[in-house]
């Protein structure tokens, strides 16, 4: 994936929202539902 390894999902959401959306989109396309940042996605 594109994201830097030092950013976890919560930090990614707070630091780089666009990159976070790209990551969520990719996870959905790949059916990686267990890796999706659900709390921030709901927000």
C-alpha positions as CSV (number, residue, x, y, z in Angstrom):
1,X,0.0,0.0,0.0
2,X,1.0,3.6,-0.4
3,X,0.9,4.7,3.2
4,X,4.1,5.2,5.3
5,X,4.5,2.5,7.8
6,X,4.8,4.8,10.8
7,X,1.2,5.9,10.4
8,X,-1.5,3.7,11.8
9,X,-5.1,4.1,10.6
10,X,-6.1,6.6,13.2
11,X,-3.0,8.8,12.6
12,X,-3.4,8.5,8.9
13,X,-7.0,9.7,9.2
14,X,-5.9,12.7,11.2
15,X,-2.7,13.5,9.3
16,X,-3.6,12.8,5.6
17,X,-7.3,12.4,5.0
18,X,-6.9,12.0,1.2
19,X,-4.4,9.1,1.6
20,X,-6.7,7.6,4.3
21,X,-9.6,7.6,1.8
22,X,-7.5,6.0,-0.8
23,X,-6.5,3.3,1.6
24,X,-10.1,2.6,2.7
25,X,-11.1,2.5,-1.0
26,X,-8.4,-0.1,-1.7
27,X,-9.3,-2.2,1.3
28,X,-13.0,-2.2,0.2
29,X,-12.0,-3.2,-3.4
30,X,-9.9,-6.1,-2.0
31,X,-12.6,-7.2,0.5
32,X,-10.2,-6.6,3.4
33,X,-13.1,-5.7,5.7
34,X,-11.2,-6.6,8.9
35,X,-8.6,-3.9,8.1
36,X,-11.0,-1.1,7.5
37,X,-10.9,1.8,10.0
38,X,-14.6,1.5,10.8
39,X,-14.9,4.1,13.6
40,X,-13.4,6.9,11.4
41,X,-15.4,5.7,8.3
42,X,-18.6,6.0,10.3
43,X,-17.6,9.5,11.4
